[in-house]
Amino acid sequence: MTEASAREAKVRKEYDDFAYIVSHDLSASLRHIKTFTRLLIAEHQETLSDEEKEYVYFLEQGLHNLEEMQNALLIFSRLNTRAAPLEPCDCNEIARNALKKLSGVIQKTDPIINTADLPTVMADAGQLSTLFYNILENALKFRAEDGPAPEITIDSQKIGSAWQFTITDNGIGIEEAFLGDVFRMFRRLHPNTYPGIGAGLTICKKIVERHDGKIHLEPAKDKGISVIFTLPA
């Protein structure tokens, strides 16, 4: 290992340790804040003015976002501390299960989903499920309100000793200048338009790297984005 790669490994470990500690230490504080906030609201609900009710709404939204961020940090840290044995995973089944979990969104958006015959890979089944779920959730979420119905294509091809997966959507896409930013924790490109905390793709990147793969984004040919990642065959 070179000196540069050793430094990089050290920084990554320090970051992972930090995420683990913060995610755990935040839990108790958030629970206390949430509990006493609810008690205050319950006690004074009838006397709150419209303006004060608006303050309460923003307070609850802020607490919800903090909880989501804490959960994301916890998931991120567990990717390093809780690795399950690799096992044969049928990616057709993994994709189907991810879409089942997104059935509520699918019923509302009525997407067109094209899925090729996907391979079986050696992976951590739980992490692979999270990977597919996060990518597909984004594909359904990031679309124009007045645009066409979502269209998602899930494909794969064998390249050397790896399988390359491509999940393409016809959504709003991402400007080329920001393609690298989306993998940063809590980086949101559309904070006022779409819900979320900006952790999904960060977690996806960590999962792919844990499986000795790579992940990147490319603008789709017409409109939208392609998420491309590799996993060992």
Backbone hydrogen bonds, N-H to C=O, Kabsch-Sander energy under -0.5 kcal/mol:
donor,donor_aa,acceptor,acceptor_aa,energy
6,A,2,T,-2.2
7,R,3,E,-2.1
8,E,4,A,-2.2
9,A,5,S,-2.4
10,K,6,A,-2.1
11,V,7,R,-2.5
12,R,8,E,-2.4
13,K,9,A,-2.2
14,E,10,K,-2.5
15,Y,11,V,-2.4
16,D,12,R,-2.6
17,D,13,K,-2.8
18,F,14,E,-2.3
19,A,15,Y,-2.6
20,Y,16,D,-2.1
21,I,17,D,-2.4
22,V,18,F,-2.8
23,S,19,A,-2.3
24,H,20,Y,-1.6
25,D,21,I,-2.9
26,L,22,V,-2.3
27,S,23,S,-0.7
28,A,24,H,-0.7
29,S,25,D,-0.9
30,L,26,L,-2.8
31,R,27,S,-2.2
32,H,28,A,-2.1
33,I,29,S,-2.4
34,K,30,L,-2.6
35,T,31,R,-2.5
36,F,32,H,-2.4
37,T,33,I,-2.0
38,R,34,K,-2.2
39,L,35,T,-1.9
40,L,36,F,-2.2
41,I,37,T,-2.4
42,A,38,R,-2.7
43,E,39,L,-2.0
44,H,40,L,-1.8
45,Q,41,I,-1.2
47,T,44,H,-1.2
48,L,44,H,-0.7
48,L,45,Q,-0.8
53,K,49,S,-2.4
54,E,50,D,-1.7
55,Y,51,E,-1.8
56,V,52,E,-2.3
57,Y,53,K,-2.2
58,F,54,E,-2.2
59,L,55,Y,-2.3
60,E,56,V,-2.7
61,Q,57,Y,-2.4
62,G,58,F,-2.4
63,L,59,L,-2.2
64,H,60,E,-2.4
65,N,61,Q,-2.4
66,L,62,G,-2.2
67,E,63,L,-2.3
68,E,64,H,-2.3
69,M,65,N,-2.5
70,Q,66,L,-2.5
71,N,67,E,-2.6
72,A,68,E,-2.2
73,L,69,M,-2.3
74,L,70,Q,-2.1
75,I,71,N,-2.6
76,F,72,A,-2.7
77,S,73,L,-2.5
78,R,74,L,-2.2
79,L,75,I,-1.1
79,L,76,F,-0.5
80,N,77,S,-1.3
81,T,77,S,-1.3
82,R,78,R,-2.6
84,A,82,R,-0.6
87,E,123,A,-2.4
89,C,121,V,-3.1
91,C,89,C,-0.8
91,C,119,P,-2.0
94,I,90,D,-2.2
95,A,91,C,-2.4
96,R,92,N,-2.2
97,N,93,E,-2.7
98,A,94,I,-2.0
99,L,95,A,-2.2
100,K,96,R,-2.1
101,K,97,N,-1.9
102,L,98,A,-0.9
103,S,100,K,-1.7
106,I,102,L,-2.4
107,Q,103,S,-2.4
108,K,104,G,-1.2
109,T,105,V,-2.2
110,D,106,I,-2.4
112,I,150,P,-3.0
113,I,111,P,-0.6
114,N,112,I,-0.5
114,N,152,I,-3.3
115,T,113,I,-0.6
116,A,114,N,-0.5
116,A,154,I,-2.8
118,L,116,A,-0.7
121,V,89,C,-2.3
122,M,232,P,-0.5
123,A,87,E,-2.5
123,A,121,V,-0.7
125,A,123,A,-0.8
128,L,124,D,-2.7
129,S,125,A,-2.2
130,T,126,G,-1.9
131,L,127,Q,-2.3
132,F,128,L,-2.3
133,Y,129,S,-2.5
134,N,130,T,-2.7
135,I,131,L,-1.8
136,L,132,F,-2.6
137,E,133,Y,-2.7
138,N,134,N,-1.9
139,A,135,I,-2.0
140,L,136,L,-1.7
141,K,137,E,-1.9
142,F,138,N,-2.5
143,R,141,K,-1.9
147,G,144,A,-1.4
152,I,112,I,-3.0
153,T,168,T,-2.5
154,I,114,N,-3.2
155,D,153,T,-0.5
155,D,166,T,-2.4
157,Q,164,Q,-2.0
159,I,157,Q,-0.5
159,I,162,A,-3.0
162,A,159,I,-1.7
163,W,231,L,-3.3
164,Q,157,Q,-3.2
165,F,163,W,-0.6
165,F,229,F,-3.4
166,T,155,D,-2.5
167,I,227,V,-2.4
168,T,153,T,-2.4
168,T,166,T,-0.6
169,D,225,I,-2.2
170,N,151,E,-0.5
172,I,142,F,-1.7
178,F,175,E,-2.2
179,L,176,E,-1.2
182,V,178,F,-1.1
183,F,180,G,-1.1
184,R,181,D,-2.3
186,F,198,G,-1.9
187,R,184,R,-1.8
187,R,198,G,-1.0
188,R,186,F,-0.7
193,T,190,H,-1.3
194,Y,190,H,-2.1
203,I,199,A,-2.2
204,C,200,G,-2.0
205,K,201,L,-2.5
206,K,202,T,-1.9
207,I,203,I,-2.3
208,V,204,C,-2.6
209,E,205,K,-2.4
210,R,206,K,-2.1
211,H,207,I,-1.0
211,H,208,V,-0.7
212,D,209,E,-1.8
213,G,208,V,-2.6
216,H,228,I,-2.5
218,E,226,S,-2.3
220,A,224,G,-1.5
226,S,218,E,-3.0
227,V,167,I,-2.7
228,I,216,H,-2.9
228,I,226,S,-0.6
229,F,165,F,-2.2
230,T,214,K,-2.3
231,L,163,W,-2.2
233,A,161,S,-2.4
